[in-house]
């Protein structure tokens, strides 16, 4: 029988601080217009403790302000939380923990419920971020068997970073569902910006594409983009 469960997606970026969480929020607000949406951050570094001493994940706290649905416990939405703002592999080593792909997959399955919820899984940094002995972020994506939405930016250097990300995903047989160019640095739309956008759009071929303005809100174009994916 064909799988009738809602499609879930892995959100990755071409770099750190590219705006993956902001874009995840836009996607959750848009997808939730026609399907329940949950969210997962498998590994979060740079966490803080609340007054009760619990480790709080800033990306998940941001997402809770929007339209996402919390479908399980905090520790299921964010299985690995570390206080140092460093690479996940280093943070886990400092905490004497091992990041388990099998555990992350169990959490992901729980978040999806009985097949009625789409889950957006947001990575940390880019696809080659190390997670420890089990491998890199790209290995986790392959383990979860999810198509990817790539978040990039129109700033100088983006063509190299975007195409390298595509090549890495292609080499592992991982499908790219869509690309979002996020103007995370609030750049003026000059000739470099425009050419970067045009070049990426041509390079990705028929893959759905959306251009997000700095500080923008969900709009009709993003809804079209999301509906193309499902």
TORFIKE-466456 format. One record per residue: residue in one letter; x, y, z of N, C-alpha, C in turn. Coordinates in steps of 0.001 Angstrom, whole numbers, padded with zeros to 6 digits, always signed. Each point is the difference from the previous one (the first is absolute). Example, Ala and Ser with C-alpha at 12.3 -4.5 7.8 and 13.67 -1.06 7.14 Angstrom:
<sites>
A+013190-005690+007800-000890+001190+000000+000900+001200+000000 S-000350+001050-000720+000820+001190+000060-000770+001090+000730 
</sites>
This chain:
<sites>
X+000842-001191+000000-000842+001191+000000+000883+001250+000000 X-000417+001062-000708+000785+001223+000007-000015+000651+001371 X+001097+000689+000338+000116+000668+001286-000800+001295-000056 X-001034+000124+000843-000872+001169-000022+000382+001026+001069 X+001074-000241+000717+000407+000930+001038+000455+001324-000613 X-000200+001117+000716+000505+001280-000492+001513-000035-000162 X+000496+000650-001038+001433+000058-000217+000643+000920+001026 X+001083-000431+000603+000785+000845+000887+001269+000436-000729 X+000685+001005+000552+001163+000558-000688+001125+000287+000990 X+001228-000077-000512+001180+000385+000762+000440+001369-000504 X+000157+000957+000917+000422+001351-000366+001492+000128+000261 X+000777+000193-001059+001434+000198+000163+000386+001338-000602 X+001223+000429+000278+000466+001277-000520+001346-000135-000678 X+000383+001039-000711+001298+000009-000660+001092+000513+000938 X-000399+000426+001193+000957+000546+000963-000721+000135+001339 X+000739+000334+001042-000635+000335+001265-000527+001430-000076 X-000963+000332+000845-000603+001345+000025-000572+000407-001358 X-000551-000962-000706-000609+000282-001301-001504+000269+000135 X-000527-000235+001220-001410+000267+000247-000906-001212-000099 X+000533-001177+000312-000803-001227-000124-001208+000010+000938 X+000200+000497+001225-001107-000008+000951-001076+000993-000407 X+000402+001166-000432-000951+000992-000509-000804-000568-001166 X+000692-000650-000932-000677-000602-001150-000880-001162+000445 X+000462-000782+000956-000831-001091+000530-001302+000555+000559 X+000078+001163+000654-001199+000634+000519-000954+000421-001106 X+000537+000585-001063-000837+000380-001141-000662-001225-000620 X+000775-001079-000141-000539-001224-000584-001091-000601+000877 X+000246-000042+001320-000997-000560+000910-001291+000806-000050 X+000123+001333-000016-001192+000844-000051-000773-000201-001298 X+000717-000288-001081-000656-000170-001303-000565-001405-000163 X+000805-001024+000279-000487-001374-000115-001200-000244+000914 X-000002+000646+001171-001065-000258+000973-001360+000496-000465 X-000024+000754-001090-001286+000419-000559-000781-001180-000564 X+000752-001074-000357-000702-001141-000590+000421-001345+000566 X+000911+000009+001006+000387-001267+000621+000642+000300+001356 X-000217-000837+001025+000668+000226+001282+001517-000142-000148 X+000736+000882+000636+001452+000022-000143+000668-000080+001372 X+000924-000939+000141+000844-000077+001182+001417+000399-000397 X+000886+000069+000984+001363+000482-000244+000975-000779+000866 X+001168-000253-000562+001038-000713+000733+001350+000661-000244 X+000747+000163+001058+001392+000440-000083+000821-001111+000636 X+000545-000918-000788+000687-001157+000577+001122+000369+000960 X+000765+001023-000365+001126+000426+000839+000012+001520+000069 X-000017+000549+001207+000072+001452+000194+001161+000333+000925 X+000909+000816-000481+001051+000535+000853-000336+001452+000333 X+000739+000589+000925-000294+001372+000392-001275+000121+000815 X-000316-001027+000764-001214+000006+000819+000233+000761+001309 X-001094+000333+000669+000066+000669+001304-000849-000776+001002 X+000223+000261+001281-000805-000638+001046-001019+000995+000556 X-001203-000514+000246-001014+000853+000619+000163-000011+001524 X-000919+000641+000690+000112+000118+001456-000072-001351+000705 X-000636-000976-000662-000105-001337+000578+001216-000868-000328 X+000912+000538-000803+001193-000748-000370-000156-000854-001236 X-001151+000107-000679-000214-000777-001223+000734+000653-001168 X+000567-000822-000872+000709+000515-001172-001024+000325-001094 X-000042+001272-000395-000980+000475-000973+000677+000234-001355 X-000669-000450-001051+000533+000115-001357-000576+001249-000674 X+000826+000991-000353-000520+001255-000551-000782-000160-001298 X+000422-000909-000872-000720-000168-001265-001395-000559+000227 X-000127-000953+000915-001306-000560+000300-000892+001044+000678 X+000593+000805+000879-000774+001057+000646-000531+000990-001039 X+000809+000321-000980-000449+000879-001089-001156-000635-000759 X+000133-001275-000325-001035-000680-000785-001315-000111+000767 X+000068-000109+001303-001215-000124+000815-000846+001274-000041 X+000585+001102-000432-000736+001253-000099-000880+000051-001246 X+000229-000935-000919-000743-000009-001257-001086-001055-000033 X-000215-000568-001186-001137-000896-000234+000319-001480+000162 X+001225-000332+000366+000326-001420+000147-000779-000610+001162 X-000211-001308-000102-000710-000749+001039+000996-000817+000806 X-000006+000159+001325+000854-000839+000841-000695-001336+000183 X+000584-001044-000553-000644-001309-000023+000599-000994+000983 X+001019+000418+000732+000641-000910+000959+000718+000840+001044 X+000831-000642+000801+000725+000704+001057+001094+000883-000588 X+000477+000933+000810+001078+000904-000408+001213-000795-000479 X+000352-001041+000771+001204-000772-000324-000168-000835-001254 X-001232-000195-000451-000223-000695-001269+000170+000957-001163 X-000452+001237+000172+000171+001014-001045+001463+000401-000148 X+000731+000017+001105+001426+000364-000033+000766-001033+000826 X+000345-001133-000609+000606-001106+000757+001344+000331+000627 X+000800+000806-000684+001344+000311+000505+000147+001515+000137 X+000205+000442+001245+000123+001426+000308+001295+000233+000767 X+000801+000943-000502+001293+000282+000619+000163+001509+000183 X+000663+000385+001079+000173+001426+000286+001101+000679-000813 X+001150-000609-000235+001037+000707-000764-000449+000304-001433 X+000316+001195-000477-000323+000379-001381+001139-000442-000912 X+000027-001281-000294+001056-000554-000836-000574-001113-000864 X+000851-000647-000771-000437-001094-000867-000628-001119+000835 X-001045-000641-000519-000671-001062+000762+000931-001106+000481 X+000961-000395-000837+000880-001100+000411+000828+000397+001220 X+000436+001258+000035+000811+000480+001108-000856+000172+001260 X-001205+000545-000181-000892+000183+001146-000360-001340+000637 X-000272-001001-000845-000335-001330+000515+001195-000614+000727 X+001180+000182-000562+001214-000538+000627+000225+000648+001371 X-000208+001305+000067+000204+000719+001262-001009-000443+001062 X-001187-000423-000470-001039-000456+000934+000076-001498+000249 X+001004-000657-000593+000170-001449+000127-001257-000744-000475 X-000542+000455-001124-001160-000640-000606+000335-000433-001421 X-000773-000949-000495+000112-000431-001385-001328+000266-000695 X+000049+000686-001120-001208+000285-000767-000387-001254-000785 X-001144-000553+000322-000465-001251-000602-001020+000276-001087 X+000310-000418-001232-000941+000169-001105-001271-000818+000235 X+000147-001186+000576-001161-000855+000263-000957+000680+000974 X+000549+000654+001025-000843+000703+000967-000714+001175-000665 X+000707+000731-000844-000615+001124-000711-001139-000489-000889 X+000209-001126-000654-001063-000529-000863-001214-000426+000828 X+000215-000591+001158-001130-000366+000854-000783+001244+000419 X+000711+001062+000324-000665+001246+000372-000785+000562-001176 X+000599-000030-001177-000674+000489-001200-001288-000772-000251 X+000053-001314+000108-001179-000832-000215-001102+000341+000992 X+000382+000247+001251-000987+000365+001016-000656+001339-000333 X+000772+000958-000479-000536+001316-000324-001015-000063-001138 X+000229-000907-000926-000912-000135-001147-001319-000648+000394 X-000072-000562+001220-001239-000610+000468-000376-001211-000827 X-001274-000124-000262-000519-001135-000766-000087+000301-001492 X+000789+000948-000441+000036+000275-001432-000828+001181-000426 X-000409+000840+000972-000854+001123-000354+000719+001348+000080 X+001280-000009+000364+000728+001242+000231+001253+000072-000869 X+000201+001149-000648+001260+000287-000683+000996+000492+001047 X+001243-000474-000082+001031+000477+000918+001130+000655-000784 X+000345+001214+000391+001145+000705-000562+001187-000252+000921 X+001042-000608-000530+001193-000320+000779+001100+000977-000399 X+000441+000806+000950+001012+001018-000306+001374-000442+000470 X+000937-000019-000916+001363-000366+000345+000753+001149+000660 X+001263-000231+000281+000887+001024+000549+001077+000277-001040 X+000140+001264-000387+000994+000328-001007-000313-000632-001345 X+001048-000472-000688-000168-000598-001322+000088-001508+000022 X+000046-000603-001184-000100-001458-000110+001241-000733+000483 X+001140+000684+000059+001225-000671+000429+000394+000346+001438 X-000943+000466+000778+000253+000229+001421+000181-001350+000693 X+001091-000207+000743+000215-001290+000669-000876-000149+001234 X-000535-001213+000170-000852-000297+001143+000636-000984+000977 X+001156-000513-000358+000664-000965+000866+000322-001277-000741 X+000190-001104+000724+000424-001262-000614-000941-000529-001094 X-001291+000344+000075-000928-000539-000995+000048+000739-001323 X+000665+001160-000043+000148+000673-001279-000368+001468+000028 X-000395+000480-001164-000275+001412-000215-001509+000246-000117 X-000371+001263-000120-001416+000339-000144-000600-000694-001222 X+000761-000109-001063-000512-000648-001201-000292-001479+000249 X+000745-000629+000896-000262-001394+000354-001300-000118+000789 X-000272+000981+000849-001268+000001+000727-001171+000193-000958 X+000153+000890-000979-001059+000209-000995-000302-001312-000723 X+001062-000684-000414-000185-001279-000694-000664-001017+000923 X+000363+000011+001274-000582-000944+000967-001495+000243+000176 X-000402+001260-000005-001414+000334+000163-000792-000165-001294 X+000717-000110-001124-000628-000226-001311-000994+001103-000347 X+000450+001239+000185-000870+001139-000270+000516+000825-001177 X-000916+000533-000814+000419+000985-001000+000381+001287+000694 X+000813+000802-000675+000613+001164+000631-000516+001301-000617 X-000216+000979+000850-000192+001381-000428+001282+000739+000363 X+000665+000546-001001+001281+000674+000199-000237+001495+000168 X+000517+000547+001099-000065+001445+000238+001346+000599-000377 X-000038+000946-000922+001214+000676-000426-000223+001500+000117 X+000884+000784-000578-000077+001452+000118+000512+000637-001289 X-000388+001242-000269+000483+000657-001226+001357+000673+000142 X+000679-000110+001158+001243+000745+000172+001157-000618-000791 X+001067+000761-000144+001159-000434-000767+000565-001301+000569 X+000268-000965-000867+000492-001310+000412-001073-001064+000006 X-001251+000406-000172-001098-000944+000116-000022-001038-001104 X+000448+000351-001191-000031-000966-001108+000861-001204+000346 X+001206+000252+000474+000898-001085+000388-000618-000853+001109 X-000486+000642+001056-000555-000741+001134-001250-000790-000385 X-000833+000602-000824-001248-000665-000391+000265-001206-000891 X+000862+000176-000986+000272-001112-000918+000770-001123+000689 X+000883+000336+000939+000686-001054+000752-000994-000787+000853 X-000966+000698+000584-001035-000688+000783-000799-000935-000888 X-000367+000472-001184-000734-000849-000944+000811-001222-000389 X+001280+000188-000278+000849-001117-000406+000130-001029+001113 X+000140+000472+001226+000110-000922+001132-001271-000818+000161 X-001155+000647-000088-001271-000711+000127-000197-000970-001159 X+000332+000443-001197-000135-000855-001187+000872-001243+000116 X+001205+000159+000542+000925-001128+000119-000529-001081+000928 X-000908+000388+000911-000579-000950+000935-001394-000450-000426 X-000436+000458-001147-001324-000386-000479-001131+000629+000790 X+000248+001158+000605-001012+000692+000810-000723+001024-000870 X-001312-000053+000009-000799+000884-000845-000072+001404+000576 X+000155+000988-000868-000225+001394+000387-001413+000366-000422 X-000853+000269+000980-001400+000308-000286-000186+001447-000426 X+000814+000894+000560-000146+001410-000320+001180+000804+000502 X+000094+001237-000483+001073+000916+000401-000630+001334+000378 X+000454+000562+001118-000464+001314+000428+001206+000910+000159 X-000005+001110-000727+001048+001005+000131-000467+001025+001018 X+000654+000033+001138-000400+000864+001107+000947+001199+000095 X-000538+001185-000137+000831+001202+000088+000297+000315+001465 X+000758-000886+000629+000242+000073+001450+000870+001184+000398 X+000723+000574-000942+000876+001133+000328-000608+001344-000405 X-001242-000007-000444-000703+001214-000413+000791+000761-001066 X+000425-000737-001027+000787+000590-001071-000873+000802-000961 X+000595+001016-000577-000660+000727-001078-000018-000879-001238 X-001090+000054-000735-000109-000863-001185+000781+000616-001164 X+001327-000082+000104+000856+000551-001046+000271-001048-001073 X+000947+000259-000879+000253-000893-001123+000571-001343+000455 X+000765-000023+001096+000548-001266+000507-001127-000852+000579 X-000823+000627+000819-001165-000688+000580-000849-000603-001119 X-000355+000806-000978-000886-000461-001073+000624-001139-000796 X+001290+000119-000300+000653-001052-000773+000108-001293+000800 X+000282+000091+001296+000069-001199+000835-001336-000738+000005 X-001075+000744+000138-001329-000612-000012-000272-000665-001341 X+000277+000714-001078-000251-000540-001343+000845-001239-000264 X+001281+000063+000406+000895-001140-000257-000473-001241+000750 X-000370+000167+001263-000460-001142+000793-001289-000571-000573 X-000919+000866-000395-001268-000479-000559+000244-000833-001257 X+000925+000439-000841+000311-000770-001206+000717-001296+000348 X+000885+000040+000995+000798-001178+000339-000849-001120+000596 X-001054+000344+000743-000797-001035+000665-001064-000588-000902 X-000181+000571-001187-000964-000571-000949-001436+000109+000494 X-000743-001115-000047-001426+000055+000338-000311-000010+001496 X+001008-000033+000846-000233-000039+001447-000730+001276+000428 X-001088-000099+000769-000718+001190+000458+000914+000974+000737 X-000226+001292-000232+000873+001049+000535-000854+001119+000583 X+000470+000551+001129-000695+001142+000610+001045+000986+000500 X-000245+001278-000210+000901+001048+000464-000642+000714+001179 X+000635-000070+001168-000542+000588+001216+000656+001348+000270 X-000810+001028+000127+000507+001333+000330+000412+000056+001466 X+000885+000906+000321+000447+000170+001382-001192+000369+000883 X-000232-000803+001042-001101+000283+000913-001378-000197-000592 X-000074-000693-001133-001279-000177-000673-000943-000936+000743 X-001253+000034-000377-001034-000848+000568-000482-000984-001067 X-000694-001062+000412-000550-000925-001001-000866+000750-001012 X+000174-000323-001273-000768+000673-001038-000525-001020-001005 X-000665+000494-001034-000611-000887-000985+001042-000833-000731 X+001173+000593-000277+001051-000736-000709+000528-001155+000848 X+000113+000207+001308+000464-001076+000860-001046-001101+000077 X-001271+000355+000005-001046-001029+000019+000054-000837-001273 X+000233+000634-001143+000154-000732-001258+001178-000962+000104 X+001124+000496+000536+001201-000819+000182-000331-001222+000857 X-000672+000218+001130-000308-001100+000920-000952-001016-000635 X-000956+000494-000726-000956-000927-000628+000661-000840-001083 X+001042+000565-000640+000761-000793-000968+000684-001187+000657 X+000382+000157+001258+000764-001043+000685-000879-001161+000489 X-001280+000268+000179-000884-001046+000530-001030-000440-001039 
</sites>
